[in-house]
Amino acid sequence: MKTQYRMVPMMIVFLLTASAFAAEGSRQDAISPGAKVITLFNGKDLAGLYTWLKGPGRNNDPQGVFTVHDGMIHVSGEGMGYVATEKAYRDYHLIVEYKWGENTDGSGYVRNAGVLLHGTGPDGSSRSGIWMASLECQLAQGCEGDLIAIRGLDKDGDPISVDLTSETTVAADGKTRWTKGGRKTPYSGHQFWWSKHEPFFEEKVDTRGKNDVASPLGEWTRVECICDGGRVTIKINGVTVNEAFDVWPTGGKILLQSEGNEIYYRRFELHPLKQ
């Protein structure tokens, strides 16, 4: 019996170590912008990108969920999935702009989408069967800039660890908010809400929190994700709204979500980090 008890933690260590090696391998293969801007979307087609939808899979889009026109990636919202970079990236300043279209998922909840950073592992390998292991920068109305760890499995079925820590305080609703100099809080399964996420915000379609910095409905919102090793900083329309450190993995693919709501993306590019 004692031998069996020893084997359990050893197996856990083995799985975590295997996950760490896989993630570190993806970082070593990842590309950094260096001194030049990398344009991820050329405004004309999806060259250098691919689509993934739950059900049809990779580059199989029978309903035309993802189209390109007028210099934009148009996501109809009819399917659950994403547009992803073919290559992995690290140590960059991502800039992407988005605006909502007219169509929603009909649920009455806020329009929802996100930018997934450091995508690692197979497509559709998250617990939901839709995403890949990654760190989500939330774009849902009222929640722009929240951070969520999406964990997944590698090709052998072993877990891929996605972790982060943030400095937080607890708001009136009992949920954490990013606060510079706050308590160092490891991720524990609940998203890290952005700094001024309104407590008790009712997540109804097209509602706004009183301190929201995202643009009004129909206008473009600029998202910046500054990924420097294990530190990630999120800016919405130039305002720093969230920050995390001890982030893992520290590199991977970048994904633009389709999550049941019509959305447009443009200016999808990586800038070098400032020295």
C-alpha positions as a Markdown table, in Angstrom:
| # | Residue | x | y | z |
|---|---|---|---|---|
| 1 | Met | 0.0 | 0.0 | 0.0 |
| 2 | Lys | 2.8 | 2.4 | 0.8 |
| 3 | Thr | 4.4 | 1.8 | -2.6 |
| 4 | Gln | 1.0 | 2.6 | -4.2 |
| 5 | Tyr | 0.7 | 5.9 | -2.3 |
| 6 | Arg | 4.2 | 6.9 | -3.4 |
| 7 | Met | 3.4 | 6.2 | -7.1 |
| 8 | Val | 0.4 | 8.6 | -7.2 |
| 9 | Pro | 2.4 | 11.8 | -6.5 |
| 10 | Met | 5.2 | 10.5 | -8.8 |
| 11 | Met | 2.7 | 10.1 | -11.6 |
| 12 | Ile | 1.4 | 13.6 | -11.0 |
| 13 | Val | 4.9 | 15.0 | -11.1 |
| 14 | Phe | 5.5 | 13.0 | -14.4 |
| 15 | Leu | 2.4 | 14.4 | -16.0 |
| 16 | Leu | 3.2 | 18.0 | -15.0 |
| 17 | Thr | 6.8 | 17.6 | -16.1 |
| 18 | Ala | 5.7 | 16.3 | -19.5 |
| 19 | Ser | 3.3 | 19.2 | -19.9 |
| 20 | Ala | 6.0 | 21.6 | -19.0 |
| 21 | Phe | 8.4 | 20.1 | -21.5 |
| 22 | Ala | 5.7 | 20.3 | -24.2 |
| 23 | Ala | 5.0 | 23.9 | -23.4 |
| 24 | Glu | 8.7 | 24.8 | -23.3 |
| 25 | Gly | 9.1 | 23.1 | -26.6 |
| 26 | Ser | 6.4 | 25.3 | -28.1 |
| 27 | Arg | 8.1 | 28.4 | -26.8 |
| 28 | Gln | 11.5 | 27.4 | -28.3 |
| 29 | Asp | 9.7 | 26.9 | -31.7 |
| 30 | Ala | 7.8 | 30.2 | -31.3 |
| 31 | Ile | 8.7 | 33.3 | -33.2 |
| 32 | Ser | 9.4 | 36.7 | -31.7 |
| 33 | Pro | 8.8 | 39.9 | -33.8 |
| 34 | Gly | 12.4 | 41.0 | -33.1 |
| 35 | Ala | 12.7 | 44.5 | -34.6 |
| 36 | Lys | 9.9 | 44.2 | -37.2 |
| 37 | Val | 6.1 | 44.2 | -37.1 |
| 38 | Ile | 4.5 | 40.9 | -38.0 |
| 39 | Thr | 1.2 | 41.3 | -39.9 |
| 40 | Leu | -0.9 | 38.3 | -39.0 |
| 41 | Phe | -3.9 | 39.3 | -41.2 |
| 42 | Asn | -3.2 | 40.8 | -44.6 |
| 43 | Gly | -6.7 | 42.2 | -45.1 |
| 44 | Lys | -7.3 | 40.1 | -48.2 |
| 45 | Asp | -7.5 | 36.5 | -47.2 |
| 46 | Leu | -6.6 | 34.1 | -44.4 |
| 47 | Ala | -3.0 | 33.3 | -45.6 |
| 48 | Gly | -1.0 | 32.3 | -42.5 |
| 49 | Leu | -4.2 | 31.5 | -40.6 |
| 50 | Tyr | -6.6 | 28.6 | -40.4 |
| 51 | Thr | -10.1 | 28.1 | -39.1 |
| 52 | Trp | -11.4 | 25.6 | -36.6 |
| 53 | Leu | -15.0 | 24.8 | -35.8 |
| 54 | Lys | -16.4 | 22.3 | -33.4 |
| 55 | Gly | -17.9 | 19.6 | -35.6 |
| 56 | Pro | -16.5 | 20.3 | -39.1 |
| 57 | Gly | -12.9 | 20.7 | -37.7 |
| 58 | Arg | -9.9 | 22.5 | -39.4 |
| 59 | Asn | -10.4 | 24.6 | -42.5 |
| 60 | Asn | -13.9 | 23.1 | -43.0 |
| 61 | Asp | -16.4 | 25.8 | -42.9 |
| 62 | Pro | -19.6 | 24.7 | -44.9 |
| 63 | Gln | -21.7 | 27.6 | -43.5 |
| 64 | Gly | -19.2 | 30.3 | -44.2 |
| 65 | Val | -18.8 | 31.3 | -40.6 |
| 66 | Phe | -15.4 | 33.0 | -41.4 |
| 67 | Thr | -15.1 | 35.3 | -44.4 |
| 68 | Val | -12.8 | 38.2 | -45.4 |
| 69 | His | -14.1 | 41.4 | -47.0 |
| 70 | Asp | -13.3 | 45.1 | -46.8 |
| 71 | Gly | -10.1 | 44.5 | -44.9 |
| 72 | Met | -11.8 | 42.6 | -42.1 |
| 73 | Ile | -12.3 | 39.1 | -40.8 |
| 74 | His | -16.0 | 38.7 | -40.6 |
| 75 | Val | -17.3 | 36.0 | -38.1 |
| 76 | Ser | -21.0 | 35.3 | -38.5 |
| 77 | Gly | -21.2 | 33.7 | -35.1 |
| 78 | Glu | -23.1 | 30.6 | -36.3 |
| 79 | Gly | -20.4 | 28.2 | -35.2 |
| 80 | Met | -18.2 | 27.7 | -32.1 |
| 81 | Gly | -14.5 | 27.9 | -32.9 |
| 82 | Tyr | -11.8 | 30.3 | -34.0 |
| 83 | Val | -9.3 | 31.7 | -36.5 |
| 84 | Ala | -5.8 | 30.7 | -35.5 |
| 85 | Thr | -2.3 | 31.5 | -36.5 |
| 86 | Glu | -0.5 | 28.7 | -38.2 |
| 87 | Lys | 2.7 | 29.5 | -36.3 |
| 88 | Ala | 3.5 | 30.0 | -32.6 |
| 89 | Tyr | 4.7 | 33.3 | -31.2 |
| 90 | Arg | 6.3 | 34.7 | -28.1 |
| 91 | Asp | 7.5 | 38.0 | -26.6 |
| 92 | Tyr | 5.3 | 40.4 | -28.5 |
| 93 | His | 2.9 | 43.4 | -28.4 |
| 94 | Leu | -0.3 | 42.2 | -30.0 |
| 95 | Ile | -2.7 | 44.7 | -31.4 |
| 96 | Val | -6.1 | 43.7 | -32.7 |
| 97 | Glu | -9.3 | 45.7 | -33.2 |
| 98 | Tyr | -12.8 | 44.3 | -33.1 |
| 99 | Lys | -16.4 | 45.5 | -33.4 |
| 100 | Trp | -19.7 | 43.7 | -32.9 |
| 101 | Gly | -22.1 | 42.9 | -35.8 |
| 102 | Glu | -25.9 | 42.8 | -35.5 |
| 103 | Asn | -26.5 | 39.1 | -34.9 |
| 104 | Thr | -26.3 | 37.5 | -31.4 |
| 105 | Asp | -26.8 | 34.0 | -30.1 |
| 106 | Gly | -30.3 | 34.8 | -29.0 |
| 107 | Ser | -29.7 | 34.0 | -25.3 |
| 108 | Gly | -30.1 | 37.5 | -24.0 |
| 109 | Tyr | -26.7 | 37.4 | -22.4 |
| 110 | Val | -23.9 | 39.8 | -23.4 |
| 111 | Arg | -22.1 | 39.4 | -26.7 |
| 112 | Asn | -19.2 | 37.1 | -26.2 |
| 113 | Ala | -15.8 | 36.4 | -27.9 |
| 114 | Gly | -12.2 | 36.5 | -26.9 |
| 115 | Val | -8.5 | 36.6 | -27.9 |
| 116 | Leu | -6.7 | 33.4 | -26.9 |
| 117 | Leu | -3.0 | 33.7 | -26.2 |
| 118 | His | -0.2 | 31.0 | -26.1 |
| 119 | Gly | -2.4 | 28.4 | -27.7 |
| 120 | Thr | -0.8 | 25.0 | -27.1 |
| 121 | Gly | -1.7 | 21.4 | -28.1 |
| 122 | Pro | -4.3 | 20.0 | -30.5 |
| 123 | Asp | -7.3 | 22.0 | -31.8 |
| 124 | Gly | -10.4 | 21.4 | -29.8 |
| 125 | Ser | -8.6 | 19.7 | -26.9 |
| 126 | Ser | -10.0 | 21.9 | -24.1 |
| 127 | Arg | -12.6 | 20.4 | -21.7 |
| 128 | Ser | -15.4 | 22.0 | -23.8 |
| 129 | Gly | -14.0 | 20.3 | -27.0 |
| 130 | Ile | -13.9 | 23.7 | -28.7 |
| 131 | Trp | -10.7 | 25.6 | -27.8 |
| 132 | Met | -7.1 | 24.6 | -27.2 |
| 133 | Ala | -5.1 | 25.1 | -24.1 |
| 134 | Ser | -4.5 | 28.9 | -23.9 |
| 135 | Leu | -4.9 | 32.1 | -21.9 |
| 136 | Glu | -8.0 | 34.0 | -22.8 |
| 137 | Cys | -8.3 | 37.8 | -22.9 |
| 138 | Gln | -12.1 | 38.2 | -22.6 |
| 139 | Leu | -14.0 | 40.5 | -25.0 |
| 140 | Ala | -17.5 | 39.9 | -23.6 |
| 141 | Gln | -19.4 | 43.1 | -23.0 |
| 142 | Gly | -18.6 | 44.6 | -19.6 |
| 143 | Cys | -15.9 | 42.0 | -19.2 |
| 144 | Glu | -13.3 | 43.3 | -21.7 |
| 145 | Gly | -9.8 | 42.4 | -20.4 |
| 146 | Asp | -10.8 | 39.6 | -17.9 |
| 147 | Leu | -8.2 | 36.8 | -18.0 |
| 148 | Ile | -9.2 | 33.1 | -18.0 |
| 149 | Ala | -7.0 | 30.0 | -18.1 |
| 150 | Ile | -8.2 | 27.4 | -20.6 |
| 151 | Arg | -6.6 | 24.1 | -19.9 |
| 152 | Gly | -6.5 | 21.2 | -22.3 |
| 153 | Leu | -4.8 | 17.9 | -23.3 |
| 154 | Asp | -1.9 | 17.1 | -25.5 |
| 155 | Lys | -1.9 | 14.6 | -28.4 |
| 156 | Asp | -1.3 | 11.8 | -25.9 |
| 157 | Gly | -4.2 | 12.8 | -23.6 |
| 158 | Asp | -1.9 | 14.2 | -20.9 |
| 159 | Pro | -2.9 | 17.6 | -19.3 |
| 160 | Ile | -1.4 | 20.8 | -20.5 |
| 161 | Ser | -1.0 | 23.2 | -17.6 |
| 162 | Val | -2.1 | 26.8 | -18.1 |
| 163 | Asp | -1.3 | 29.0 | -15.1 |
| 164 | Leu | -1.1 | 32.6 | -14.0 |
| 165 | Thr | -0.9 | 34.8 | -10.9 |
| 166 | Ser | -2.2 | 38.4 | -10.5 |
| 167 | Glu | -2.2 | 41.1 | -8.0 |
| 168 | Thr | -5.8 | 41.5 | -6.8 |
| 169 | Thr | -8.2 | 43.0 | -4.3 |
| 170 | Val | -11.7 | 41.6 | -3.6 |
| 171 | Ala | -14.7 | 43.7 | -4.7 |
| 172 | Ala | -18.1 | 44.0 | -3.1 |
| 173 | Asp | -19.4 | 41.0 | -5.1 |
| 174 | Gly | -16.6 | 38.8 | -3.6 |
| 175 | Lys | -14.7 | 38.5 | -6.9 |
| 176 | Thr | -11.2 | 39.5 | -7.5 |
| 177 | Arg | -10.2 | 42.6 | -9.5 |
| 178 | Trp | -6.7 | 43.3 | -10.8 |
| 179 | Thr | -5.1 | 46.0 | -8.6 |
| 180 | Lys | -1.5 | 47.0 | -8.9 |
| 181 | Gly | 0.2 | 46.2 | -5.6 |
| 182 | Gly | -2.6 | 44.0 | -4.4 |
| 183 | Arg | -2.4 | 40.5 | -3.0 |
| 184 | Lys | -0.6 | 38.0 | -5.2 |
| 185 | Thr | -3.3 | 35.5 | -6.1 |
| 186 | Pro | -2.6 | 32.3 | -8.1 |
| 187 | Tyr | -5.3 | 31.3 | -10.5 |
| 188 | Ser | -7.8 | 28.9 | -9.0 |
| 189 | Gly | -10.4 | 28.3 | -11.6 |
| 190 | His | -12.2 | 31.7 | -11.5 |
| 191 | Gln | -11.4 | 34.3 | -14.1 |
| 192 | Phe | -9.4 | 37.4 | -13.0 |
| 193 | Trp | -11.8 | 40.3 | -13.6 |
| 194 | Trp | -10.4 | 43.5 | -15.0 |
| 195 | Ser | -9.7 | 46.4 | -12.7 |
| 196 | Lys | -13.0 | 48.3 | -12.8 |
| 197 | His | -15.4 | 45.5 | -13.7 |
| 198 | Glu | -18.7 | 46.7 | -12.2 |
| 199 | Pro | -19.7 | 44.6 | -9.1 |
| 200 | Phe | -23.0 | 42.8 | -9.6 |
| 201 | Phe | -23.0 | 43.7 | -13.3 |
| 202 | Glu | -26.0 | 42.1 | -15.0 |
| 203 | Glu | -24.7 | 40.4 | -18.1 |
| 204 | Lys | -27.5 | 41.3 | -20.5 |
| 205 | Val | -27.0 | 41.9 | -24.2 |
| 206 | Asp | -25.7 | 45.4 | -25.1 |
| 207 | Thr | -25.4 | 46.6 | -21.5 |
| 208 | Arg | -22.4 | 48.4 | -20.2 |
| 209 | Gly | -20.7 | 48.9 | -16.9 |
| 210 | Lys | -20.3 | 52.5 | -15.7 |
| 211 | Asn | -16.5 | 52.3 | -16.0 |
| 212 | Asp | -16.3 | 50.4 | -19.2 |
| 213 | Val | -13.5 | 51.5 | -21.5 |
| 214 | Ala | -14.5 | 49.5 | -24.6 |
| 215 | Ser | -16.1 | 51.5 | -27.4 |
| 216 | Pro | -19.9 | 51.7 | -27.8 |
| 217 | Leu | -21.7 | 49.1 | -29.9 |
| 218 | Gly | -20.9 | 49.3 | -33.6 |
| 219 | Glu | -17.5 | 51.1 | -33.0 |
| 220 | Trp | -14.0 | 49.6 | -33.1 |
| 221 | Thr | -12.3 | 48.7 | -29.8 |
| 222 | Arg | -8.5 | 48.3 | -29.7 |
| 223 | Val | -7.1 | 45.4 | -27.7 |
| 224 | Glu | -3.4 | 45.2 | -26.8 |
| 225 | Cys | -1.9 | 42.1 | -25.2 |
| 226 | Ile | 1.7 | 42.7 | -24.2 |
| 227 | Cys | 3.4 | 39.3 | -23.6 |
| 228 | Asp | 6.9 | 39.5 | -22.2 |
| 229 | Gly | 8.1 | 36.1 | -21.0 |
| 230 | Gly | 5.8 | 35.1 | -18.1 |
| 231 | Arg | 4.1 | 38.5 | -17.8 |
| 232 | Val | 1.0 | 39.6 | -19.7 |
| 233 | Thr | -0.5 | 43.1 | -19.7 |
| 234 | Ile | -3.9 | 43.9 | -21.2 |
| 235 | Lys | -4.9 | 47.3 | -22.6 |
| 236 | Ile | -8.4 | 48.2 | -23.9 |
| 237 | Asn | -8.5 | 51.4 | -25.9 |
| 238 | Gly | -5.1 | 52.4 | -24.4 |
| 239 | Val | -6.1 | 51.8 | -20.8 |
| 240 | Thr | -4.3 | 49.1 | -18.8 |
| 241 | Val | -7.1 | 47.0 | -17.3 |
| 242 | Asn | -5.3 | 43.7 | -16.3 |
| 243 | Glu | -1.9 | 42.2 | -15.7 |
| 244 | Ala | -0.6 | 38.7 | -14.8 |
| 245 | Phe | 2.7 | 37.2 | -14.1 |
| 246 | Asp | 4.1 | 33.7 | -13.7 |
| 247 | Val | 2.1 | 32.9 | -16.8 |
| 248 | Trp | 2.5 | 29.5 | -18.4 |
| 249 | Pro | 3.0 | 28.6 | -21.2 |
| 250 | Thr | 4.9 | 31.7 | -22.4 |
| 251 | Gly | 4.3 | 31.2 | -26.1 |
| 252 | Gly | 2.0 | 29.6 | -28.6 |
| 253 | Lys | -0.6 | 30.3 | -31.3 |
| 254 | Ile | -3.0 | 33.2 | -31.2 |
| 255 | Leu | -6.7 | 32.6 | -31.7 |
| 256 | Leu | -9.7 | 34.9 | -32.4 |
| 257 | Gln | -12.9 | 33.4 | -31.1 |
| 258 | Ser | -16.2 | 32.7 | -32.7 |
| 259 | Glu | -18.6 | 32.2 | -29.8 |
| 260 | Gly | -22.2 | 32.6 | -31.1 |
| 261 | Asn | -22.1 | 36.3 | -31.8 |
| 262 | Glu | -21.3 | 38.2 | -35.0 |
| 263 | Ile | -18.0 | 40.0 | -34.8 |
| 264 | Tyr | -15.5 | 41.7 | -37.0 |
| 265 | Tyr | -11.7 | 41.7 | -36.5 |
| 266 | Arg | -9.0 | 43.9 | -38.2 |
| 267 | Arg | -5.5 | 45.1 | -37.7 |
| 268 | Phe | -4.2 | 41.7 | -36.3 |
| 269 | Glu | -0.5 | 42.3 | -35.9 |
| 270 | Leu | 2.5 | 41.8 | -33.6 |
| 271 | His | 4.8 | 44.6 | -32.6 |
| 272 | Pro | 8.3 | 44.3 | -31.0 |
| 273 | Leu | 8.5 | 44.7 | -27.3 |
| 274 | Lys | 9.9 | 48.1 | -26.1 |
| 275 | Gln | 13.4 | 47.8 | -24.7 |
